[in-house]
Amino acid sequence: MYTEATHYFYYFNGMQQRADLTKGNIQKQMWQLAWPTMLSVFFYTLYNIVDTYWVSKLSADAIAAVSISQITLFLMISIGFGITIGSGVLMSMDIGAKKIEGAERILGQSFVLTAIAGSFFTLFALVFRNELLTLSGATGNIFQPAYDYFTITSGGSILFFVLITIMFAFNAQGDTFTLTKLFALSTLVNLVLDPLFIFGYGVIPAFGISGAAVATLISQSIFIIIALITLSSVKRRIRFHPRHLRLRWASVKQVLRIGIPAALTQVINPIGLAAMTYIVGKEYHEAGAIAFSLGFRIEFFAYLPAVGYGFAAMAMMGQSIGAHNLDRAKKTLGVALRYATRIALVMGGMAALFAPQIIRVFTNDPLVTEYGLLYFRSVALSYVFLAAMMVEANAFQAIGRSWPGFWIMFVRFIVVSIPLSILFSTVLGYSILGVWIAVLLGNVVASILGYVWLMHTLKHFRFDVVDKAIVA
């Protein structure tokens, strides 16, 4: 039966496959791109939230074990993430310049590069897992469950490398709706499999914390299989062709020119989180580490508007730059910043207001609760700056400038948050609130720096530099 809901589905599905983001109403197009992206990130974040919820039934240490092992994994996978950002930006530029064959070649090369990077870092992670986990703060009772979880997830980390390549392939085309459906299905599979593999059922043995890792790998595999079939469809504007899987150095160099600094930008975040976890764990012990892991894990929900509008801005600005329409790119940035920060402001207020209820879902430990309440009632005030910073980094990447994003993140952690955390906790002996204030200040300073730098860059923008990055 053809209903309004059916019409709505086909409208969005068709629009996103044929999306020309170089013309039309900016606010309308951005919303049509942003809300499915927000849902996609929500579903992916739900992967981690579901894992945390179920393993929390095992022990409080299991919560920190999952969070700490994922910090280390994010550090490795960030390399692949950066490569896919480079390919996604170049695909957007090629689409804007109406160079479809170039966009499809970049898509193929991104799969080759992430497969190579994924294989290398999977081997690296398994060989040095003891050292990596120790550096991330896995000590005492936390180490063994973190080791078990990390061994399985790192062994299958190549799946996530491929998954994020697919994510940017859809985003560059403006097709975020299909991506949302894939993430929803994958998350549903993970939701069902988690308790089965963790606690066991019938012929399925109880794997404990390792079961969460197994469930995640299975759900990611299903996502990838369906996504590759979809990208190969003749109905796609930009299709996946096996012939483009042969390594072409000309295309690879263009991807890496944007991808390497973008990868380093992504690396800063897990390094910063690992360092902060180590500092908090050293000074405030396991309760502090657990509170911080819960804090930045729930904080992912505050990222939703920034990620949604940031990715939408990346696709729209990339296509606009490819079409030599700088004015539209600037207007797109303004819309993305305005909406992302407004929503993040609301999210921060809600996190501070409902902090007790949020923490109670995961733990009733009084000290963890005390530390967690202080986190949400301080750091949450800077969510609006965090959202602006993320959109700014995406905007730099959209115009082919990835290094500024790296330096923004560098200032956030290495210049502000980490030194101030050490000063407040170790040198001055302040309470854990001092560390949370350091995190807040890092978000504020980096956001302001990013905005000033971005406005200066757009004012002096030159198309002849960008044209060299567009694959013919």
N, C-alpha and C positions, 0 to 999 in steps of 0.2 A: 504494500500500500504506500502511495506517495503522500507523505504528510509534510507539514512545515518543518518538522525536525529532519526529515529526509532531505528536503531542499537545502536546509542549513548545512547539513553534512556535505552534500555534493558541492555546494557553493564554496565552502572553505577548502575542501580537498582539491577541487579544480583550480581555485584561485591560487593556492599555495604552490601547486606544481607549475603554474605558468607565470608566477609573480614577476612583474616588471616593477622594480622598486625605484625607478628613476623618474617616475611621474605619479600623479595622484595625490590624494589627501594624506599628508604626513601622519597626522594624529591617528587617523583611521587605520592606515597600513601598519603603523607601529603597534597599535593595540592588537591587531590581527596576528602579528608576529610574536608579540611579547607574552600574551596570556598562554598560548600553548607551550612556549618555552618555560614559563614559570611553572606550569603544571609538570613539564618534563623534569625540571630540576627538583620539584617537590617529590615526584615519584622516585627519582634517584636518591634524594635525601632520605626518603622513607625506607630505602634499602638499609641504610645505616641505622636509622631510628628503630626499625623492626629488629635488626640484629642486636642492638643495644638492649631493647626491651626484653627479648627472650633470654639473652645471656645473663641479664641482671637476675634472672630467676636461679641461676647457678650460684653466683656470689657477687659481692661488690667488687672484688678484684677483677672479675671477668669484664666488667664495664670498662675499667681503665685499660685492660689488656687489649680489647678490640680497638679502642680509640688510639692507643699508642702504636699498635701495629699498623693501623691505617695511616698514621702520620708518615711512617717510613715508606709505605707503599705510594702515597701521594707524592713523595719526593721523587721517586723513580718515574712514576707515570707522568709527572709534569713535563718531562722531556718529550714524550710522545704528544702530550697536550699542546706544547708549543709548536711542534711540527704541524699539527692539524690546524692551529690558528693561522699559520703561514699559508697553508693550502686553502683554507676557507676564505681568507682575505683575497688571495689571488683569483680564486674562483669567482668571488663577487665582482672583482674588477673586470674580469673577462666577460662575465655575463652582462655587466653594464656597458661594456664596449662591443657587445654582440659577437663575441668570439667564443662560440659554443664548443668548437673542437679543442680550443686551448683549455677551457674549463674542464672538459672531460679528461684531458691528458693530465691535468693537475690532480684530479680526483684519483686517477690510477696511481700516480706517483706517491700520493699521500698514503695509500695502502702499503706500498712497497717500503716506504721509509718507516712507518710505524711498526711494520712486521720486523724489520731489522732491529729497530730500537727496542721493541718489546722482547725479542729473543735475547738480546744482549743483557738487558736489565733483569730479566727473569733469572738468567744464570748468575749474574752479580748478586742478586738478592739472596739466592739460595746458598751461595758460597759464604757470604759475609753476614748471614742473618743474625748470628750472635752479637756481633759488633754493632750492627745497625739498630737492633732492638735496645741494647744497652745505652747507646747514645741518645735514643729517643726517650729514655726514662723508664724502661722496663726493668724494675728492680724487685727484690724480695719475692713476695707471693704472686706478683703480677707477671714475672718473667715467663714461667712455664706456660700458662694459658696464652700469653701473647705469642710465644714461640710456636705453639700448635696452630693457632689461627693464621699467623704470618706465613708459615711454611706452605699451607695450602693456597692461600690467596696470592702469594708471590709466584708460586708455581704456575698459576693460571692467569698471571697479570697481563699476558699478551692479549687476552680477550678484552680487557678494558682499553688497551691501546687501540684495538680495532673499533671498539664501540665509540670512542670519542672521535675517531676519524669519520665515522658514519654520522655522528651528531653534527659536525661542522659541514659535512656534505649537504645535509638537508637544510641547515641554517643558511648557507650561502645562496641557495635557491629560493629562500623565503618560504620553505615548506616546513614549518615548525609543527603543523597540525598532525602530520603523519608521524613525526618524531614523538609527539605526546602519546599517541596511541600505542606505539612500540614500548615506550617506557611504562605505560600503564599495565600492559600485558606482562612485561618482565617483572614488574614490582609485585603483581598479583601472584605470579609463580613463586617468587621469593617468599612472599607472605605465607603461602601454603606450605612450602618446603621447610622453612626455618624450624618450626616446632617439631616436625617429623624427624629431621636429621639431628637436632640438638638432643631431644629427649627420647627418640625412638618410638616406633609404633609397629606392631605386628612383626613382620619379617625384617623391618628396618631397624638396625641396631642404634643405640644412643651414642652419638659421636661427641656429645658435649659441645664445647665452644668451637671445635672443628666443623661441626655440622652447619653452623652459620656460614662458614666459608664455602663449604660444598654447595649449599643452597644458592649462594650468590653466583658461583661460577656456572651452575646449570641455567639460572635465569638469564645471565648475560649471553650464554650460547644461543638460547632461543631468540633473544633480541637480534643478534648478529645474523642468524640464518634468515629470518624474515626480512630484515632490513636489506640484505644483499639481493634478495629476490625482488624487492620493491624497487631498488635503485637500478636494476637491470631491465625494468619494464620499458616497453616501447612508448608508453604514455609519458615518460619522464622528459622534462626539458633538458636536464643534464643526466646522462646515463652512465652507469658503470660498465666499462668494456674490458674484458680480460686482456685485450691486445695492449692496453696502456699499463700493464703490470711490468713491462720491461723497463729497467732503470734507464732514465734519460737524464744525463748530467746537466743539460741546459735548464730543464724544468726543476731539477733538484736544487740547483744553486739558487734559483729564484725563491723557492719555498724556504730554504734554509736562511736566506738573507733576512726574512721576516721571522722565521720559525725559531732560530737560535736565541735571539734576545727575548722572544716571547716565551720560550721554554725556560730561560733563566728567570724570567719574571714569575712564572708559575712555581719554580723551585724555591724562590724566596719564601713563599707562604708556608709550605710544610717545614722548611728549615726553621723559620721563625716560630711556628707552633711547637716544634720539637724542643727548641731552646727554651721557650716559655714553660713548657711542661717540665723540663729538667729543673729549671729554677724554682718553680712552684713546688715540685716534688721534694727537692732538696731542703727547702726552707720550711715547708708546711706539710711535708710527709704525704702519705697516701691520700689522706682526706683532701689535701689541696690539689693533688694531681687529678683525683676523681672529679672534684668540683670544676676544675678548668676544662677537663675533657667533656663534661656535660655542657658547660657553658658554650664552648665553640661549636659543639655538635648541634645544640638547639639554635645557635646563632645562624646556622645555615638557612633557617626559615626567613631570617631578616635579609638574607642575600637574594631571595626570590625576585623582588622587584628590580634590584640592580642587575641580576643576571638576565632576567627577561628583557628589560629595556636595553641593557648593554649589548646583548646578542642581536636584538632587533636593530639597534643603531649600527652595529658592525656590518650587518648585511646591507642595510639601506645606505649607509655612508659609503661602503665599498662600491656598491653599484653606481652611486651618484658620482664618486670620484672617477670610476671607469668611464662614465659618460661625460666627464668634464663639467659637472654641475656642482661647483663649490658652494654656491648659495644654498642649495637644497641640503647639502651635507651639514652645513652650519645650523640650519633650521632643525634638522633631524637631531643633532646633538642637543640643542636647547630643549626640545620636547622630551628626549630621553632623560636628561638631568632633572627636569622639573617633575616628571611623574615618578621617577625612581626614588627621589629624595622625599617626596611627600608620603609615599606609601611606606618607606622605611621609617619615617618619623612615627607613623601610626604603629608599625610593628614594634619599634623600640618601646613605645609607651605600653603596649600590651604585654611585652616580655617583662617589663618592670612591675606592672600591676599584678600579673598572674604568676609571678615567679614561684611562690610557695606551691601552687598547684602543679606547675611544670616539674619542679624538682621531686615532688612526692610521687610522681609516676615511676621514677627510676630508683629512688632510695629514700629511706627514713632515717638514715644515719644523721644524728644531730649536728656533728661538726661539718660534714659535707653540705648539709642544708644551710648552715650558717654562712659558709664560704660561698655557696651558690647564690644565696640571696644577695650578698654584697656584690657579686659579679653582675647579676642582671640589673641591679639598681644603680649601677655605675656605668659599666661598659655599654649597656643598652642605650644610654643617652647619646652615644656616638654612632649609632646605626645610620643616621642620616648622612654623616660624613663618609662612612664606610661605603654606602651605596653610591655616592658621588664619585669616590675614588675608583670604584670598579667600572663605572660607566666611562670615566676618563681614560682608563687603561684600554678599554675596548675601542674607544674612539681613536686613540693613537694607532692601534693596530689596524683599524679600518682604513687609515690613510697611508698605511705602509711604513709607519714609524713605531717600531716596537721597543727601542731602547728607553725612551722616556718612561714607559710603563714599568720597566725593570727598576729604574732609579726611584720611582715613586714608592714601590714596594720595599726597596732597600732602605729608604728613609724611614718608612713605617716601622720596620722591625729593627734593623741593624743600627740606625742612628737614634731612634727615639725609644721604642718600647722595651727592647732588651737592656740597654744601658740603664734606663731609669728603673727597670724592675730590679736589677742588681743593686743599684744605689739605694732604693727604698727598702728592699728586703734584707740584703746582706750587710751593707755598710751602715745604714741608719737604723735597721732593726724595726721598721714599721710593721704594722699588721698586714695581712694579705690584701687589704683594701689598697695599699700603696701599689701593689702589682697591678691590680685592676685599673687604677688611675693611669698607670703607665701605658696600658693597652689602649685606653680611651684617648690619651694624648697622641699616640702613634696614629690613630685613625684621623684625628683632627688635622694634625700637621701635614700628613701625606696628602689628604684631600685638598687642602688649600694650595699646596705646591703643585699638584696635578692640574688644578683649574687654571692657575696663572700661566703655567707652561703651555697648556693646550691652547689657550686663547692667543698666546704669542705665536705659536706654531701655525695656527690657521690664518693669522693675519699676514704671514709671510709665505704662504703656501705656494708651491710651484708645481704645475702639472707635468712639466718635462721630466722631472725626477721620477714621478710615479709611472709615467708611460714606459719607462725602461723595465718596470717590474711586471708589466702585463705581457703574458705569454702570447705570442702571435699564433 
